[in-house]
Amino acid sequence: MTNIFPSNATTTSAKENIAIQVFGNRIFSDQSLYEYVIEFLLVFSSPKEIEPECGTMRFHSDDSDKYRYWVQPRIGLRRFIFYDRAKRDARIKCDEQAYKDICRLIEGKVGVNSDKEKATDIMYAIQDLLHGYSAVLKNRSWTAQSLLPIAPELIFPEAMLNKKGRVKILDASDTYGIEKDFDFDRHNFMARGGEVYYLHLLQGLRRYPEYRERLETLLDHLLTSKSKNFSSIANWIQSLWEVDQGLEPKALMVEKRLGFIPKTGYIDCVRYSLEELITFLSNEMHPIMRIELLSVGIVLHIMRMLCTRSKEFLGLDARLPWIIDMRASNGSKTVMRLAAESFKRTEEMMVKAINKRTYEFLEENIEGSAQSPFDHFAKAKKHTLNMFRRLGKEMQLVIPLRGGMERFSLSEQLVRFLVLSIVAPGQKMQFDTFLRRLFENYGIVIGPEQFGATVANGDFDPALTNSFVANANAFQDFLKNAGFLRELSDATAIVVNPYEGVKLT
C-alpha cells in the first residue's frame, strides 16, 4: 500500500485485511465506546521518544520519520486497582503475590499509630476511590480493564496476559519478568481505533497548522487541570512499588508504533473534526461530564469518517444524508420511514465499498488467497458495518436498540456534544443556522430546508418536504428542554451555549 498516511508506516497488517485496506489500521468491532477516547489520549499524552518527558501532551512533529510513542504500563498500579475484583480465569502465583505485596506496602505507609486495621481500611479506601472511576470492566482480565482518563497517569495501555509464561515465574526476585512479561501489542481492546482518530487529526494539523497550538493546549488542560490529586496518588503508588522492587521506570517503558490511514480518505471532514474538537474542549465543565461527552463525540467523528471514506472510495459525487427522526408526537410516519431509508442507504454504501475492495484485492492476487471472497467480506463487514451499527445504537444515533425499522435519531448526549462543539462557549446561533451547520458538518437532516437540499441531489421525493416541519419543531423542543434554546418570538429562536470558556494560563 502506497496511498497512506504516514507514507512510511508498516502495512503488513493490511496484507489480507480488506477493512484495513479501505479504512486504515484499524477500526475494530470489540473496541468499546470509552476505549476510543482512552487510546487517543494515550497516544497524545505519551512521550514520542524514549526519554520520559519528550513529546508528552503533543502531537507528533512535522519532521517525525517514525511515528512511534512510548507508554509506561504501570502494571503495579493497575494490579492494585483491578486485580482483586476482576475476572480471574487462572490463578497466577506471581500476580497473587505481587498484589498482596503492594497492598502490604501501602498499608505500611498509611499506618496510623501501628493500627493495622485502620491502615487496611485506608488502603481499601484508596483502592475504592480509584476503582470508582472505572470506564471499562465487563468480564475481562484485570490487565484489560481501564479507568476514565481523568489524569495522564491513569491512562493504561493494553497489556494482555501471557498465561503460559507467567505461570512459570516462580522466583519472586524476577521483578522485571513480573512487570514486563505481558503482550503489549495484541490490539484486542485497545484496537487502534483511537490511533486512527489521532492520525486523522495529525493529518489535519499538517494541512491546518494554525489549529495545533490551541488544540494541544486544550487537550493538556483536559488531562491536567483538575487531576493533580489523582496524579499524585497514582505516582505515589507506582513509585512505591518500583522502589520496593528495585525497578527502573525507563526500563519498563514499551515502544508502540502508530498504524496508518488512507491518504485522502478522511480529508473532506478533517477541518470539521479539528474545529469541533477545539470548540468542545473550550467549554468549562465538570471533568467527568467532559470525558463522557468527548467519548461520544470522538466515536461520532469516527462514524462520519467511515461514511466520508466510503463516499470517496466509491467516487460518489454527493455524500449520503443522515436523516434524523426526532419522533415528533404530532408528526407523521414519513420522517420515520425516510430516516430508516437513510440508514439503510448508509449501510449499503459501506457494503459497496467493502465489496469493491474485496474484488479488487482478489484480482490483484490472482494466484489465490488464503481466504475465500466470502471470508474476506465477512471479516471486513464485522469490523466496519457491524461496528457502525453497534456503536450507533449504544449512543442512540441509531434506534431502536432491538427490533426493526432501524433509523437515525439523536440522544441527549449527542445533542449536547453537537451544541457544545458547534456553538462557542457563551455564544448563540439562530436555530435555522444551527440546522444548516449540522447539515454542512455531518449531513444531518432535521428540518425542511435540509431535506430540500437532499431533494436537489435527486435522492428523495420533494413532495415530502413539509413532513420535516414537525420534526424540526420537535428538535427545537428537545433543545429547549435541555437548556440550549431560547425563543425570542414565534418566528425566531436561538441556540445558546450556556457554558463559560476555559481559562488557560
C-alpha positions as CSV (number, residue, x, y, z in Angstrom):
1,M,0.0,0.0,0.0
2,T,1.4,3.4,-1.0
3,N,-1.5,5.8,-0.8
4,I,-1.4,6.1,3.0
5,F,-0.6,8.5,5.8
6,P,2.0,8.4,7.2
7,S,3.7,7.3,4.0
8,N,6.4,5.3,5.8
9,A,4.1,3.3,8.0
10,T,4.3,-0.5,8.1
11,T,1.5,-2.1,6.2
12,T,2.0,-5.8,7.0
13,S,-1.3,-5.9,8.9
14,A,-3.2,-4.9,5.7
15,K,-1.9,-7.8,3.6
16,E,-5.2,-9.7,3.6
17,N,-7.5,-7.4,5.7
18,I,-10.0,-5.6,3.5
19,A,-11.3,-3.3,6.2
20,I,-7.7,-2.1,7.0
21,Q,-7.0,-1.6,3.3
22,V,-10.1,0.6,2.9
23,F,-10.4,2.4,6.3
24,G,-6.9,2.3,7.8
25,N,-5.3,0.4,10.6
26,R,-7.7,-0.1,12.3
27,I,-11.3,0.2,13.3
28,F,-12.2,-2.9,15.3
29,S,-15.5,-4.3,16.4
30,D,-14.6,-5.2,20.0
31,Q,-13.4,-1.7,21.0
32,S,-15.8,-0.1,23.4
33,L,-17.1,3.5,23.4
34,Y,-14.7,4.7,26.1
35,E,-11.7,2.9,24.6
36,Y,-11.6,5.2,21.6
37,V,-11.0,8.3,23.7
38,I,-8.7,6.4,26.1
39,E,-6.5,5.2,23.3
40,F,-6.5,8.6,21.5
41,L,-5.4,10.4,24.8
42,L,-2.8,7.6,25.5
43,V,-1.1,8.4,22.2
44,F,-1.4,12.2,22.7
45,S,-0.1,12.2,26.3
46,S,2.7,9.7,25.8
47,P,6.4,10.5,25.1
48,K,7.2,10.5,21.4
49,E,10.8,9.5,22.2
50,I,12.3,7.1,24.8
51,E,13.0,9.9,27.1
52,P,10.1,10.1,29.6
53,E,9.1,13.8,29.0
54,C,9.9,14.1,25.3
55,G,6.8,15.0,23.3
56,T,4.3,14.4,26.1
57,M,1.0,16.3,25.6
58,R,1.9,17.0,22.0
59,F,1.1,15.7,18.5
60,H,4.0,14.2,16.5
61,S,6.1,16.9,14.9
62,D,6.1,17.5,11.2
63,D,9.6,16.1,10.8
64,S,8.9,12.8,12.5
65,D,10.4,10.0,10.5
66,K,9.0,7.2,12.6
67,Y,5.6,7.6,14.2
68,R,6.3,5.9,17.5
69,Y,5.3,6.6,21.1
70,W,6.4,5.1,24.4
71,V,4.0,4.0,27.1
72,Q,4.5,3.4,30.8
73,P,2.3,0.3,31.6
74,R,2.2,1.0,35.3
75,I,1.4,-2.7,36.0
76,G,1.9,-2.3,39.7
77,L,-0.7,0.5,39.9
78,R,-3.1,-1.3,37.6
79,R,-2.8,-4.6,39.6
80,F,-3.6,-2.7,42.8
81,I,-6.7,-1.2,41.3
82,F,-8.2,-4.1,39.4
83,Y,-6.7,-7.4,40.4
84,D,-8.9,-8.4,43.3
85,R,-12.2,-7.6,41.6
86,A,-11.6,-8.7,38.0
87,K,-12.2,-12.0,36.2
88,R,-9.5,-14.5,37.2
89,D,-9.7,-17.5,34.9
90,A,-6.3,-18.6,36.0
91,R,-4.6,-18.2,39.4
92,I,-1.1,-16.9,38.6
93,K,1.1,-17.2,41.6
94,C,3.4,-14.3,40.8
95,D,0.5,-11.9,40.4
96,E,-1.3,-13.1,43.5
97,Q,1.9,-12.5,45.5
98,A,2.6,-9.1,43.8
99,Y,-1.0,-7.9,44.6
100,K,-0.5,-8.9,48.3
101,D,2.9,-7.2,48.4
102,I,1.7,-3.8,47.0
103,C,-1.3,-3.8,49.4
104,R,1.1,-4.5,52.3
105,L,3.4,-1.7,51.1
106,I,0.6,0.8,51.1
107,E,-0.7,-0.3,54.4
108,G,2.8,0.2,55.8
109,K,2.9,3.8,54.6
110,V,-0.5,4.9,55.7
111,G,-0.3,3.1,59.1
112,V,-1.6,5.3,62.0
113,N,-0.1,4.6,65.4
114,S,0.5,1.0,64.4
115,D,-3.2,0.5,64.0
116,K,-3.2,-2.3,61.3
117,E,-6.9,-2.4,60.9
118,K,-7.2,1.3,60.3
119,A,-4.2,1.1,57.8
120,T,-6.1,-1.6,55.9
121,D,-9.2,0.5,55.8
122,I,-7.3,3.4,54.3
123,M,-5.6,1.2,51.8
124,Y,-9.0,-0.2,50.6
125,A,-10.4,3.4,50.6
126,I,-7.7,4.4,48.1
127,Q,-8.4,1.4,46.0
128,D,-12.2,2.1,46.1
129,L,-11.6,5.7,45.1
130,L,-9.6,4.8,42.0
131,H,-11.8,1.8,41.1
132,G,-14.8,4.1,41.3
133,Y,-13.6,5.8,38.1
134,S,-13.7,2.6,36.1
135,A,-14.6,3.0,32.4
136,V,-14.2,-0.5,31.0
137,L,-14.7,-3.6,33.2
138,K,-17.0,-6.1,31.6
139,N,-16.0,-9.8,32.0
140,R,-12.3,-9.1,31.4
141,S,-8.9,-9.9,33.0
142,W,-7.5,-7.2,35.2
143,T,-4.9,-6.2,32.6
144,A,-7.7,-5.3,30.0
145,Q,-9.7,-3.1,32.3
146,S,-9.5,0.7,32.2
147,L,-10.2,3.9,34.1
148,L,-11.7,7.1,32.8
149,P,-8.8,9.3,31.5
150,I,-9.1,11.8,34.3
151,A,-5.3,12.1,34.7
152,P,-2.4,11.1,32.4
153,E,-1.1,8.5,34.9
154,L,-4.5,6.7,34.9
155,I,-4.4,6.1,31.1
156,F,-3.3,2.5,30.7
157,P,-2.2,0.7,27.5
158,E,-3.4,-2.7,26.7
159,A,-1.5,-5.5,28.4
160,M,-2.7,-9.0,27.7
161,L,-1.8,-11.8,30.0
162,N,0.9,-14.2,28.8
163,K,-0.5,-17.0,30.9
164,K,1.9,-19.8,30.0
165,G,4.9,-17.5,30.6
166,R,3.6,-16.0,33.8
167,V,2.7,-19.4,35.4
168,K,6.4,-20.2,35.0
169,I,7.5,-17.2,37.0
170,L,8.1,-18.8,40.4
171,D,11.1,-16.8,41.6
172,A,9.8,-13.6,43.3
173,S,13.2,-12.0,42.5
174,D,12.3,-11.9,38.8
175,T,10.8,-8.4,39.3
176,Y,11.1,-7.3,35.7
177,G,9.5,-10.5,34.5
178,I,6.6,-9.9,36.8
179,E,6.1,-6.4,35.4
180,K,7.1,-6.9,31.7
181,D,6.0,-10.4,30.7
182,F,2.8,-9.3,29.1
183,D,1.7,-8.9,25.5
184,F,1.6,-5.2,24.8
185,D,0.9,-5.4,21.1
186,R,-2.0,-7.7,20.6
187,H,-4.6,-4.9,20.0
188,N,-7.6,-6.8,21.2
189,F,-9.4,-4.0,23.1
190,M,-7.0,-1.0,22.5
191,A,-7.6,-2.0,18.9
192,R,-6.2,1.2,17.2
193,G,-9.5,3.0,16.7
194,G,-8.1,5.8,18.9
195,E,-4.9,5.7,16.9
196,V,-6.9,6.1,13.7
197,Y,-8.6,9.2,15.1
198,Y,-5.2,10.6,16.3
199,L,-3.8,10.1,12.8
200,H,-6.9,11.8,11.3
201,L,-6.3,14.9,13.5
202,L,-2.5,14.8,12.9
203,Q,-3.0,14.8,9.1
204,G,-5.4,17.7,9.6
205,L,-2.8,19.6,11.5
206,R,-0.4,19.2,8.6
207,R,-2.9,20.9,6.4
208,Y,-4.1,23.5,9.0
209,P,-1.1,24.1,11.3
210,E,-2.9,27.2,12.8
211,Y,-5.0,24.8,14.9
212,R,-2.1,22.9,16.5
213,E,-1.2,25.1,19.5
214,R,-4.8,25.7,20.6
215,L,-5.7,22.0,20.3
216,E,-2.6,20.8,22.2
217,T,-3.2,23.4,24.9
218,L,-6.8,22.3,25.4
219,L,-6.0,18.6,25.4
220,D,-3.3,19.3,28.0
221,H,-5.9,21.2,30.0
222,L,-8.4,18.3,29.7
223,L,-5.9,15.9,31.3
224,T,-4.1,18.1,33.8
225,S,-6.2,21.0,35.0
226,K,-8.2,19.1,37.6
227,S,-6.1,16.0,38.0
228,K,-3.3,17.0,40.4
229,N,-4.6,14.9,43.3
230,F,-5.2,11.8,41.2
231,S,-1.8,12.1,39.5
232,S,-0.1,12.4,43.0
233,I,-1.9,9.3,44.3
234,A,-1.1,7.3,41.1
235,N,2.6,8.3,41.1
236,W,2.9,7.6,44.8
237,I,1.6,4.1,44.4
238,Q,3.6,3.2,41.3
239,S,6.8,4.8,42.7
240,L,6.3,2.9,46.0
241,W,6.1,-0.3,44.1
242,E,9.1,0.4,41.8
243,V,11.4,1.4,44.7
244,D,10.4,-1.7,46.7
245,Q,11.0,-4.0,43.7
246,G,14.2,-2.2,42.5
247,L,12.6,-1.3,39.2
248,E,13.9,1.4,36.9
249,P,10.9,3.3,35.3
250,K,12.6,3.8,32.0
251,A,13.4,0.1,31.6
252,L,9.6,-0.6,31.9
253,M,8.6,1.6,29.0
254,V,7.1,0.0,26.0
255,E,7.6,1.2,22.4
256,K,4.5,1.3,20.2
257,R,4.2,2.2,16.5
258,L,1.2,4.0,15.0
259,G,-0.8,2.4,12.2
260,F,-1.9,4.3,9.2
261,I,-5.0,5.8,7.5
262,P,-5.8,6.2,3.8
263,K,-4.1,9.3,2.5
264,T,-7.1,11.0,1.0
265,G,-9.9,9.1,2.7
266,Y,-10.8,11.5,5.6
267,I,-9.5,14.8,4.3
268,D,-13.0,16.1,3.4
269,C,-14.1,16.1,7.1
270,V,-10.8,16.8,8.9
271,R,-11.3,20.6,9.3
272,Y,-14.7,19.9,10.8
273,S,-13.1,17.5,13.3
274,L,-10.4,20.0,14.3
275,E,-12.8,22.9,14.7
276,E,-15.5,20.9,16.6
277,L,-13.0,19.3,18.9
278,I,-11.4,22.7,19.8
279,T,-14.8,24.3,20.3
280,F,-15.9,21.5,22.6
281,L,-12.8,21.4,24.7
282,S,-13.1,25.2,25.1
283,N,-16.2,24.6,27.4
284,E,-15.6,24.8,31.1
285,M,-17.5,21.9,32.7
286,H,-17.2,19.0,35.2
287,P,-14.2,16.8,34.1
288,I,-16.3,13.6,34.2
289,M,-19.0,15.1,32.1
290,R,-16.4,16.4,29.7
291,I,-14.9,12.9,29.2
292,E,-18.3,11.3,28.8
293,L,-19.3,13.7,26.1
294,L,-15.9,13.5,24.4
295,S,-16.1,9.8,24.3
296,V,-19.4,10.1,22.4
297,G,-18.1,12.9,20.2
298,I,-15.0,11.0,19.1
299,V,-17.0,8.0,18.1
300,L,-19.4,10.2,16.2
301,H,-16.5,11.7,14.4
302,I,-15.2,8.2,13.5
303,M,-18.6,7.3,12.2
304,R,-18.5,10.4,10.0
305,M,-15.0,9.4,8.9
306,L,-16.3,5.9,7.8
307,C,-19.0,7.5,5.7
308,T,-16.7,10.1,4.2
309,R,-14.2,7.4,3.2
310,S,-16.8,5.1,1.7
311,K,-18.1,8.0,-0.4
312,E,-14.6,8.9,-1.5
313,F,-13.6,5.3,-2.2
314,L,-16.7,4.7,-4.4
315,G,-16.2,8.0,-6.2
316,L,-19.7,9.4,-5.3
317,D,-20.4,13.0,-6.1
318,A,-22.5,13.7,-3.1
319,R,-22.5,12.3,0.4
320,L,-25.5,10.4,1.7
321,P,-27.5,12.4,4.3
322,W,-28.2,11.2,7.9
323,I,-32.0,11.9,8.1
324,I,-32.8,12.2,11.8
325,D,-36.2,11.1,13.3
326,M,-36.9,13.3,16.3
327,R,-40.0,11.3,17.0
328,A,-42.4,14.3,16.9
329,S,-45.6,13.5,18.8
330,N,-47.7,15.2,16.1
331,G,-45.6,14.1,13.2
332,S,-46.4,11.6,10.5
333,K,-44.6,8.3,9.9
334,T,-43.0,9.8,6.8
335,V,-39.9,11.0,8.6
336,M,-39.5,7.7,10.4
337,R,-39.6,5.9,7.1
338,L,-37.2,8.3,5.4
339,A,-34.8,8.1,8.4
340,A,-34.9,4.3,8.1
341,E,-34.2,4.6,4.4
342,S,-31.3,6.9,5.1
343,F,-29.7,4.5,7.5
344,K,-30.2,1.6,5.0
345,R,-28.5,3.6,2.2
346,T,-25.6,4.4,4.5
347,E,-25.1,0.8,5.3
348,E,-25.4,-0.2,1.7
349,M,-22.7,2.4,0.8
350,M,-20.3,0.8,3.2
351,V,-21.1,-2.6,1.9
352,K,-20.4,-1.5,-1.6
353,A,-17.0,-0.1,-0.6
354,I,-16.1,-3.3,1.1
355,N,-17.3,-5.3,-1.9
356,K,-15.4,-3.2,-4.3
357,R,-12.1,-3.6,-2.5
358,T,-12.7,-7.4,-2.0
359,Y,-12.9,-8.0,-5.7
360,E,-10.0,-5.6,-6.5
361,F,-7.9,-7.5,-4.0
362,L,-8.8,-10.9,-5.5
363,E,-7.9,-9.6,-8.9
364,E,-4.5,-8.3,-7.6
365,N,-3.8,-11.7,-6.1
366,I,-4.8,-14.0,-8.9
367,E,-2.6,-16.8,-7.5
368,G,-5.1,-17.1,-4.8
369,S,-5.7,-16.0,-1.2
370,A,-5.7,-18.0,2.0
371,Q,-9.3,-17.0,2.4
372,S,-12.4,-17.1,0.2
373,P,-14.1,-13.9,-1.1
374,F,-16.9,-14.5,1.4
375,D,-14.4,-14.8,4.3
376,H,-12.7,-11.5,3.3
377,F,-16.1,-9.7,3.0
378,A,-17.5,-11.1,6.3
379,K,-14.4,-10.1,8.3
380,A,-14.4,-6.6,6.8
381,K,-18.2,-6.2,7.4
382,K,-17.8,-7.2,11.1
383,H,-15.2,-4.5,11.8
384,T,-16.9,-1.7,9.8
385,L,-20.6,-2.1,9.2
386,N,-21.4,-4.1,12.3
387,M,-19.3,-1.8,14.4
388,F,-21.0,1.2,12.9
389,R,-24.4,-0.2,13.8
390,R,-23.4,-1.4,17.3
391,L,-21.8,1.9,18.4
392,G,-24.6,3.9,16.7
393,K,-27.1,2.0,18.9
394,E,-25.0,2.4,22.0
395,M,-25.0,6.2,21.5
396,Q,-28.6,6.2,20.3
397,L,-27.6,7.7,17.0
398,V,-29.4,4.6,15.7
399,I,-32.7,3.4,17.1
400,P,-34.3,1.1,18.3
401,L,-31.9,-0.9,20.3
402,R,-33.7,-4.1,19.2
403,G,-36.2,-4.7,16.5
404,G,-36.8,-3.5,13.0
405,M,-37.2,-0.1,11.4
406,E,-33.6,0.9,12.3
407,R,-33.1,4.6,11.7
408,F,-31.1,7.6,12.7
409,S,-32.1,9.7,15.7
410,L,-30.3,11.8,18.4
411,S,-29.9,11.2,22.1
412,E,-29.5,14.0,24.7
413,Q,-25.7,13.2,25.0
414,L,-25.3,13.5,21.2
415,V,-27.3,16.8,21.2
416,R,-25.1,18.2,24.0
417,F,-21.9,17.3,22.1
418,L,-23.3,18.8,18.9
419,V,-24.2,22.1,20.5
420,L,-21.0,22.4,22.5
421,S,-18.8,21.6,19.5
422,I,-20.5,24.0,17.1
423,V,-21.6,26.9,19.3
424,A,-18.7,28.5,21.1
425,P,-18.9,28.9,24.9
426,G,-21.2,31.8,25.9
427,Q,-22.2,32.4,22.3
428,K,-25.5,31.9,20.5
429,M,-26.7,31.0,17.0
430,Q,-30.0,31.2,15.2
431,F,-31.8,27.9,15.2
432,D,-32.0,27.8,11.4
433,T,-28.3,28.5,11.2
434,F,-27.6,25.7,13.6
435,L,-29.6,23.2,11.5
436,R,-27.6,24.3,8.5
437,R,-24.3,23.8,10.3
438,L,-25.4,20.3,11.3
439,F,-26.1,19.6,7.7
440,E,-22.9,21.1,6.5
441,N,-20.7,19.3,9.1
442,Y,-22.4,15.9,9.2
443,G,-25.0,15.7,6.5
444,I,-27.6,15.7,9.3
445,V,-31.1,16.4,8.0
446,I,-33.7,17.6,10.6
447,G,-35.7,20.5,9.0
448,P,-37.4,21.0,5.7
449,E,-34.6,23.2,4.3
450,Q,-32.0,20.5,4.8
451,F,-34.3,17.9,3.3
452,G,-34.8,20.2,0.4
453,A,-31.1,20.1,-0.2
454,T,-31.1,16.3,-0.4
455,V,-34.0,16.5,-2.9
456,A,-31.9,18.8,-5.1
457,N,-29.5,15.9,-5.4
458,G,-32.3,13.7,-6.6
459,D,-32.3,11.4,-3.6
460,F,-35.9,11.9,-2.4
461,D,-39.4,13.0,-3.4
462,P,-39.7,16.8,-2.9
463,A,-43.4,16.3,-2.0
464,L,-42.3,15.0,1.4
465,T,-40.5,18.2,2.4
466,N,-43.4,19.5,4.6
467,S,-43.1,16.4,6.8
468,F,-40.0,17.8,8.3
469,V,-41.7,20.9,9.9
470,A,-42.9,18.9,12.9
471,N,-39.5,17.1,13.0
472,A,-37.7,20.5,13.3
473,N,-40.2,21.7,15.9
474,A,-39.6,18.5,18.0
475,F,-35.9,19.1,17.8
476,Q,-36.4,22.7,18.9
477,D,-38.4,21.5,21.9
478,F,-35.6,18.9,22.6
479,L,-33.0,21.7,22.7
480,K,-35.2,23.9,24.9
481,N,-35.8,21.1,27.5
482,A,-32.0,20.5,27.5
483,G,-31.4,24.2,28.2
484,F,-29.9,25.1,24.9
485,L,-32.6,27.1,23.2
486,R,-34.3,30.5,23.8
487,E,-37.4,31.7,21.9
488,L,-37.3,35.4,21.0
489,S,-40.6,35.4,19.2
490,D,-43.0,33.0,17.5
491,A,-40.7,33.0,14.4
492,T,-37.2,33.3,16.0
493,A,-35.3,31.0,18.3
494,I,-31.6,30.9,19.1
495,V,-29.4,28.0,20.2
496,V,-27.3,29.1,23.1
497,N,-24.2,27.6,24.7
498,P,-24.6,28.4,28.5
499,Y,-21.1,27.3,29.5
500,E,-18.2,29.6,30.2
501,G,-15.0,29.2,28.3
502,V,-11.9,27.5,29.9
503,K,-9.4,29.9,31.4
504,L,-6.0,28.8,30.2
505,T,-2.9,30.0,32.0
